[in-house]
Amino acid sequence: MFLGCFAAVTSATAFSLAELREGVWTRPANLPRTTTFVDDPVLTCFRAHPERDPATLAARLWDLDGWASTACDLAACLSNAEAPMIKLAIGAQVVRHLNLDPLLPVQLRPTGWPGAALREAYAGYQREMQALAQSVRAPG
């Protein structure tokens, strides 16, 4: 099932929607949604089932191959970088990229989807930076 909305671009992207056609934004209905937008006079929401393969529709709406390729590149860069300042810059890129993850349900993701692996690489980076910060603060 897909959630569809007629919305302004800023509202639509904040809800991880993709533009089906001009002014019509949609996404699989797998994420919990707030109802704060219900009273928005510009927004009309509905639920629909695609007539054709939902995975094909998802692949048309989002550049899944491009997102996955960039995610793999970022994970590799993060694991190969040694200098903390370089890792910081890559970590910032990882956060921006993760914010673009369409968060599709498993059945709509391509095989080998790297979202979880990138999140784990970032979590490892955070642990490493926390340990570095604690070692710098430690006396002696």
CYANA upper distance limits for C-alpha pairs under 8 A (distance plus 0.5 A):
  1 MET  CA     28 PRO  CA      6.47
  1 MET  CA     29 ALA  CA      6.28
  1 MET  CA     47 ARG  CA      7.21
  1 MET  CA     48 ALA  CA      6.30
  1 MET  CA     49 HIS  CA      5.31
  1 MET  CA     50 PRO  CA      7.82
  2 PHE  CA     26 THR  CA      7.08
  2 PHE  CA     27 ARG  CA      5.94
  2 PHE  CA     28 PRO  CA      4.61
  2 PHE  CA     29 ALA  CA      5.42
  2 PHE  CA     47 ARG  CA      6.26
  2 PHE  CA     48 ALA  CA      5.85
  2 PHE  CA     49 HIS  CA      6.45
  2 PHE  CA     50 PRO  CA      7.88
  3 LEU  CA     26 THR  CA      6.03
  3 LEU  CA     27 ARG  CA      6.02
  3 LEU  CA     28 PRO  CA      6.34
  3 LEU  CA     29 ALA  CA      5.57
  3 LEU  CA     45 CYS  CA      7.64
  3 LEU  CA     46 PHE  CA      6.47
  3 LEU  CA     47 ARG  CA      5.20
  3 LEU  CA     48 ALA  CA      6.97
  4 GLY  CA     24 VAL  CA      7.56
  4 GLY  CA     25 TRP  CA      6.21
  4 GLY  CA     26 THR  CA      4.66
  4 GLY  CA     27 ARG  CA      7.12
  4 GLY  CA     45 CYS  CA      6.13
  4 GLY  CA     46 PHE  CA      5.84
  4 GLY  CA     47 ARG  CA      6.56
  4 GLY  CA     48 ALA  CA      7.72
  5 CYS  CA     12 ALA  CA      8.31
  5 CYS  CA     24 VAL  CA      6.47
  5 CYS  CA     25 TRP  CA      5.70
  5 CYS  CA     26 THR  CA      6.54
  5 CYS  CA     43 LEU  CA      6.92
  5 CYS  CA     44 THR  CA      5.95
  5 CYS  CA     45 CYS  CA      4.92
  5 CYS  CA     46 PHE  CA      7.02
  6 PHE  CA     23 GLY  CA      6.17
  6 PHE  CA     24 VAL  CA      5.30
  6 PHE  CA     25 TRP  CA      6.50
  6 PHE  CA     42 VAL  CA      7.82
  6 PHE  CA     43 LEU  CA      5.78
  6 PHE  CA     44 THR  CA      5.88
  6 PHE  CA     45 CYS  CA      7.28
  7 ALA  CA     11 SER  CA      6.78
  7 ALA  CA     12 ALA  CA      6.36
  7 ALA  CA     23 GLY  CA      6.87
  7 ALA  CA     24 VAL  CA      7.44
  7 ALA  CA     25 TRP  CA      7.36
  7 ALA  CA     42 VAL  CA      6.77
  7 ALA  CA     43 LEU  CA      5.55
  7 ALA  CA     44 THR  CA      7.85
  8 ALA  CA     12 ALA  CA      6.64
  8 ALA  CA     23 GLY  CA      7.79
  8 ALA  CA     42 VAL  CA      8.04
  8 ALA  CA     43 LEU  CA      8.37
  9 VAL  CA     13 THR  CA      6.57
 10 THR  CA     14 ALA  CA      6.69
 11 SER  CA     15 PHE  CA      7.04
 12 ALA  CA     16 SER  CA      7.02
 12 ALA  CA     17 LEU  CA      5.76
 12 ALA  CA     18 ALA  CA      7.94
 12 ALA  CA     25 TRP  CA      6.98
 13 THR  CA     17 LEU  CA      6.01
 13 THR  CA     18 ALA  CA      7.83
 16 SER  CA     27 ARG  CA      7.74
 16 SER  CA    100 LEU  CA      8.26
 16 SER  CA    102 PRO  CA      6.50
 16 SER  CA    103 LEU  CA      8.34
 17 LEU  CA     25 TRP  CA      6.10
 17 LEU  CA     26 THR  CA      5.55
 17 LEU  CA     27 ARG  CA      5.63
 17 LEU  CA    102 PRO  CA      8.25
 18 ALA  CA     25 TRP  CA      5.73
 18 ALA  CA     26 THR  CA      5.86
 18 ALA  CA     27 ARG  CA      6.71
 18 ALA  CA     61 LEU  CA      6.31
 18 ALA  CA     62 TRP  CA      7.35
 19 GLU  CA     23 GLY  CA      7.54
 19 GLU  CA     24 VAL  CA      6.25
 19 GLU  CA     25 TRP  CA      4.76
 19 GLU  CA     26 THR  CA      6.83
 19 GLU  CA     61 LEU  CA      7.28
 20 LEU  CA     24 VAL  CA      6.05
 20 LEU  CA     25 TRP  CA      5.96
 20 LEU  CA     26 THR  CA      6.83
 20 LEU  CA     61 LEU  CA      7.08
 21 ARG  CA     25 TRP  CA      7.72
 27 ARG  CA     58 ALA  CA      8.35
 28 PRO  CA    104 LEU  CA      7.31
 28 PRO  CA    105 PRO  CA      7.98
 29 ALA  CA     47 ARG  CA      8.42
 30 ASN  CA    104 LEU  CA      7.85
 30 ASN  CA    105 PRO  CA      6.83
 37 PHE  CA     43 LEU  CA      7.77
 38 VAL  CA     43 LEU  CA      7.85
 38 VAL  CA     44 THR  CA      8.26
 38 VAL  CA     45 CYS  CA      8.35
 39 ASP  CA     43 LEU  CA      8.47
 50 PRO  CA     54 PRO  CA      6.67
 50 PRO  CA     57 LEU  CA      8.44
 52 ARG  CA     56 THR  CA      8.26
 52 ARG  CA     57 LEU  CA      8.15
 53 ASP  CA     57 LEU  CA      7.04
 54 PRO  CA     58 ALA  CA      6.63
 54 PRO  CA    108 LEU  CA      7.40
 55 ALA  CA     59 ALA  CA      6.66
 55 ALA  CA    107 GLN  CA      7.82
 55 ALA  CA    108 LEU  CA      5.07
 55 ALA  CA    109 ARG  CA      7.72
 56 THR  CA     60 ARG  CA      6.74
 57 LEU  CA     61 LEU  CA      6.71
 58 ALA  CA     62 TRP  CA      6.61
 58 ALA  CA    108 LEU  CA      7.18
 59 ALA  CA     63 ASP  CA      6.98
 59 ALA  CA     64 LEU  CA      6.57
 62 TRP  CA    102 PRO  CA      7.86
 63 ASP  CA     67 TRP  CA      6.64
 64 LEU  CA     68 ALA  CA      6.51
 64 LEU  CA    109 ARG  CA      8.41
 64 LEU  CA    110 PRO  CA      8.01
 65 ASP  CA     69 SER  CA      6.53
 66 GLY  CA     70 THR  CA      6.71
 67 TRP  CA     71 ALA  CA      6.58
 67 TRP  CA     97 HIS  CA      8.45
 67 TRP  CA    101 ASP  CA      7.88
 68 ALA  CA     72 CYS  CA      6.71
 68 ALA  CA    113 TRP  CA      6.97
 68 ALA  CA    114 PRO  CA      6.48
 68 ALA  CA    115 GLY  CA      8.07
 69 SER  CA     73 ASP  CA      6.75
 70 THR  CA     74 LEU  CA      6.55
 71 ALA  CA     75 ALA  CA      6.64
 71 ALA  CA     94 VAL  CA      8.16
 71 ALA  CA     97 HIS  CA      7.77
 71 ALA  CA    114 PRO  CA      6.96
 71 ALA  CA    115 GLY  CA      7.66
 71 ALA  CA    118 LEU  CA      6.76
 72 CYS  CA     76 ALA  CA      6.71
 72 CYS  CA    114 PRO  CA      7.13
 72 CYS  CA    118 LEU  CA      7.76
 73 ASP  CA     77 CYS  CA      6.63
 74 LEU  CA     78 LEU  CA      6.48
 74 LEU  CA     90 ILE  CA      7.55
 74 LEU  CA     93 GLN  CA      8.19
 74 LEU  CA     94 VAL  CA      6.92
 74 LEU  CA    118 LEU  CA      8.20
 75 ALA  CA     79 SER  CA      6.72
 75 ALA  CA     94 VAL  CA      8.45
 75 ALA  CA    117 ALA  CA      8.23
 75 ALA  CA    118 LEU  CA      6.13
 75 ALA  CA    121 ALA  CA      6.58
 75 ALA  CA    122 TYR  CA      8.33
 76 ALA  CA     80 ASN  CA      6.56
 77 CYS  CA     81 ALA  CA      6.36
 77 CYS  CA     90 ILE  CA      7.68
 78 LEU  CA     87 LYS  CA      6.55
 78 LEU  CA     90 ILE  CA      6.63
 78 LEU  CA     91 GLY  CA      7.55
 78 LEU  CA    121 ALA  CA      7.84
 78 LEU  CA    122 TYR  CA      8.36
 78 LEU  CA    125 TYR  CA      8.00
 79 SER  CA    121 ALA  CA      7.88
 81 ALA  CA     86 ILE  CA      7.03
 81 ALA  CA     87 LYS  CA      6.42
 82 GLU  CA     86 ILE  CA      7.82
 82 GLU  CA     87 LYS  CA      7.50
 83 ALA  CA     87 LYS  CA      6.79
 84 PRO  CA     88 LEU  CA      6.54
 84 PRO  CA    129 MET  CA      8.32
 85 MET  CA     89 ALA  CA      6.87
 86 ILE  CA     90 ILE  CA      6.74
 87 LYS  CA     91 GLY  CA      6.31
 87 LYS  CA    125 TYR  CA      8.36
 88 LEU  CA     92 ALA  CA      6.75
 89 ALA  CA     93 GLN  CA      7.00
 90 ILE  CA     94 VAL  CA      6.69
 91 GLY  CA     95 VAL  CA      6.81
 91 GLY  CA    122 TYR  CA      7.32
 91 GLY  CA    125 TYR  CA      8.03
 92 ALA  CA     96 ARG  CA      6.88
 93 GLN  CA     97 HIS  CA      6.58
 94 VAL  CA     98 LEU  CA      6.51
 94 VAL  CA    118 LEU  CA      8.22
 94 VAL  CA    122 TYR  CA      7.70
 95 VAL  CA     99 ASN  CA      6.79
 96 ARG  CA    100 LEU  CA      7.33
 97 HIS  CA    101 ASP  CA      7.29
 98 LEU  CA    115 GLY  CA      8.11
 98 LEU  CA    118 LEU  CA      8.48
 98 LEU  CA    119 ARG  CA      8.17
101 ASP  CA    115 GLY  CA      7.82
104 LEU  CA    108 LEU  CA      6.56
104 LEU  CA    109 ARG  CA      6.68
105 PRO  CA    109 ARG  CA      7.16
109 ARG  CA    113 TRP  CA      6.75
114 PRO  CA    118 LEU  CA      6.58
115 GLY  CA    119 ARG  CA      6.77
116 ALA  CA    120 GLU  CA      6.65
117 ALA  CA    121 ALA  CA      6.62
118 LEU  CA    122 TYR  CA      6.66
119 ARG  CA    123 ALA  CA      6.65
120 GLU  CA    124 GLY  CA      6.64
121 ALA  CA    125 TYR  CA      6.74
122 TYR  CA    126 GLN  CA      6.70
123 ALA  CA    127 ARG  CA      6.77
124 GLY  CA    128 GLU  CA      6.66
125 TYR  CA    129 MET  CA      6.67
126 GLN  CA    130 GLN  CA      6.60
127 ARG  CA    131 ALA  CA      6.69
128 GLU  CA    132 LEU  CA      6.68
129 MET  CA    133 ALA  CA      6.54
130 GLN  CA    134 GLN  CA      6.65
131 ALA  CA    135 SER  CA      6.65
132 LEU  CA    136 VAL  CA      6.76
133 ALA  CA    137 ARG  CA      6.83
134 GLN  CA    138 ALA  CA      6.52
